[in-house]
Amino acid sequence: MGNSKNPGATPGPSAGGTAYPNERRPWTTSELKTLSTMRNEGADAIAEILGRSPKAVRRMASKAHVSLRVRPGDVCPVCGMREVRPHTSAGRHGMCPTCWTERLTRLREEEACQKRAEREYQAAKKRAQRA
């Protein structure tokens, strides 16, 4: 069976990619980010998403100092449905990621309306000065 210490060894049955397509590949930064952001989902759910074994997910979580302990999370006060993830910018504001994104969208739309109103005001002011 192949291993990382002997690259010339023949690969084992699990290296064929039948069970876990990303087995034996180095972890990418996006996979590590997924591991840390989805930590409340548990090792089995993360393993299914990443295409890795639950054992590999638990091992990498341990190396990256990410706790995979499944805890009941706080419920978002805005929607009352989704969980607040504490180590995200949304969680720092006490919202779930979906509500936080919707709030940011509304804020950007308000900023755009204010800028548009300011431009119209300045244009009307210039027209009045010329008359």
Disulfide bonds with the S-S distance in Angstrom:
none
